[in-house]
C-alpha cells in the first residue's frame, strides 16, 4: 500500500513537470525546475534550451560554439526566435566561446533572439561575431520585462538598421540590466551603443563598457536612445565615429529619462549634435552628479556635457575643458584637468557622495586621478581574469625628438595611451585599439594632439586597459639647443 502511494506521488510529479514542458530533456542532469535546473555542459545541450523555453538552466562547463553545425552557414540560430525565452538561464560564471551569426537579412539576433519575463544571469560570452539586419545584441536581441545580471560580453556586432547593442538590441517593458560589462566593437544605423541600442522603460545600474562605436544617429557609448529609462552608477570608455545625436554615454536622453552618478572618457569624431555625456537631454529628463572627459574631433553643435539648446535639469555635472577644447554649448560646469583630478578644486564635485558612491583616486592609478565608482561591476570577467599587468618602458629617456613607449599586456582587450604634463593636463591621447596578449608600442614625436611641439619637462605615461588605468611612468623631454 505504501509503495502504491509513492508510485502515485511520483506519477503526479511527472505529470506536473510534463505540463510545464520541462520533462525528458537531453541534458547532463536536473529536471528543469528552480531547485533542480537542467545542467548544460555542451554545445548540443545549449542548443536544446530552445525546446524548453520556460525552464531553469545552469551551465556547468565552458562551451565552444565554434564547431559544426553552429559555425556553418549563417551560424547560430538564436534561442527564442519564435516564442520568447521566459525561463532562467544561469551561466554560472562559465564561458560560451565563438558565438557566430552571419545573417545580414535577419533581425532579433544574439545568443537569445527574444527573452521575456525571465532571467539571464552570470553569463559570459567571449569571441563573438554577429552580423544582422536590426534589433540585435550579442546576448539578446530584444529583452522585455527581463532581469539581466552579472553578465560579461566581448566581441563584435554590426547591423544594417536600428537597435544594435553590445549586450542587447532593445531593452524595454521594465527590463533591468545590472552589474554587466561589455568589451565590444559595435556598428549600426540608428540607436547603436556598447550596451543597449534602445532602452525603453528600462533600468540600467552598475554597468560599464569599453567600446568602439560606429553609426548614423542616436549613438552612445553605453545606450543609443533612452526613453523613460534610468541609468545610474555606470560608465563608458569609448571611441565613437557617428553622424549626429551622439553622446559619450547616451545618444539621446528623452521622455523622463534620468542619468545619475555616471561618467565617460573617450573620443567622439565627426558628428553633429554631440555631447560628452548625451547628445540631447530633453526638458523632461535629468543629468545629475556625472562628468565627461571627452575629446571631439570635428563636428558641429558640440557640448562638453550636452549639445541640445533646451536641456532638462543638469545638476552637479562637469566636463574637462582641457580635453574637449572649444565647445558650442556650455551646459553644466566646465573645469580644467587640475580641477577635476585629485586634489579636486573646491567648486568641483559639489554635493557628491564620496562615502557610498564615488571613490577618490589618490594615486592616479585607478582612473587617471578622476573619481571612480566604489561599486565596480563585479562581472564574471573580474572573477575569472586577473588584472592585466602592464609593464611600461621608454627609449630613449630623456628624449630630444622621438620616444618609443612599450607595454607588455598579460590579457587581451581595449587599450589606449594617454600622456599628461606635470600640471595634470592631457597632452596626447593615442586612439583606442584592441590588442592581443603581448607587446604593444607607441611612437611619440614630442607633439601634442594639435601637432604643437611640447616644452621641456617631465611627462607621465598612462595606459588604460579594459577601462582600468595601469603603467603610470614618466619620460623627460629635452629640446636640442
Phi, psi and omega in degrees: 000318180295317180295327178295318179295319178297321179298318180295319179297315179299321180294321178295321178297318179296318178296320179296315179296321179296323180295328180273358178079018185240050180225148174065023176284155181263087178229176184284349179169176177087170181238011176078014180261172180297320182276341181218073185291157173299138179263121184254121184231351182225168177297322179296320179291322175299320178296330181285347180303328182298341182270356184221066194288347182252007188265177178255138183225149172225131180274132185245356178216161166293147183230133178254116177268003180277039180230160177292143002268005190282348178250010182259155178061236179276000175086212186296134174268113187301145176286136178080032182289328179259300175254131185296146172289126181235015179268204179236122174244118179252110179290344172060023179080000177274161186257141167253116183263151163059046170289120183235126172225122180230082186215079186295350178267355186261167174223170185059053181258153180155183172303317172247137175285307179223137176227130187217132176056035179225201182221135171238118187215150175055035182262135179237119178242127185223141178071039185270153178214118184227132170234126183213185179270307181193173176051056185226146173215157184295322177277310185209140177290302179232124176248124182232122182050039184256151172252117181241117185222148171054048181245146179233131184230133171223143178147201183232142175215140177217151177218164183266353185222235193258165167059074180233126181221154179297328177254308182221143174290312180226137172233111184222181175054048176067034169293141175245133177236117187222138173061046182239156184219139174231145171231097197218160166245124187231134174223144181192202181247264175274147172057075183232134185198167183287336180245299183226130178292307181230118178251117183232112187055054181238158176240119181238121185219138175056053179236157178213157177217144168243115194211157166241120188241132173231135181188186183264291179216165183056058181241144180212160178297322182252310183226140178283302181227124181249118181235122180052038185234157178241131180235122185219152172051044185223164180202167180220136165251113189208158169244123183241128176238097188220179184258317183199162180052063184240139175227146178303324179256310184224133179296299176233136179240111189212171175055059176062039173269156183224139174239126184216136177055057181227163174209161179226142171221127179160203188231137178238124189241140165056043185232155170256146182060071182236141177225150181299327174255309180215143178294315180226136177232107186282175189295343182263000187249166183227152173229118189228134171048057181224164179212161181227137170238076187248134171256141183244129177245102181076178177102171181227159180056061184257138176234140180302323174247312187221144182265316191297151189278349180233070187281167172284204184280123177243124180219139176058036185234145193220155172224156184273112182286332178294320184280318185289328189074193181298138178234161181273335184230132186250036179293140185087205184235123176272137180220156176280170178300317180299321182288334185264343181256162182297130001274125188292157172290148182301334182266017181241142183059038181291128178081005179286151180268096180268012175257323187244334186247307185257148177242152180263128180273083185296320186271342185082003183266349181267317181211043177055031177092348179278155176300146174228167187278137177302315185263093175289149173303114181273068183279168179295341176295321179291329182285328187256333184254135176291158175299131181295122178271126183243124178254119185251133175227160180219142179210134351282163179211111005293162177233158183245333181230306182223153176222142176256123179257129181237144178224144177249120183257136177259004174211150179280158176159188179278131181225142172223153181243128182234136182243130181241154172269183183294339179277358182084009179273136179290130181257316185215134174235119175279147183301146176291143179211159177269131185229138176278171177302136179136208186257140175230146181227151176233136177253114183250129183266013178074025177238154180275187183295341178262014179063028175264138179298139178281165178265164178301142177151189182261137180232141182259135180257125180232129177249135178249116183244118180052040175087000180241148186264131182217169166064040179287113178225182184222154174229157180243131179253129177230113181287140178293140180292000000 
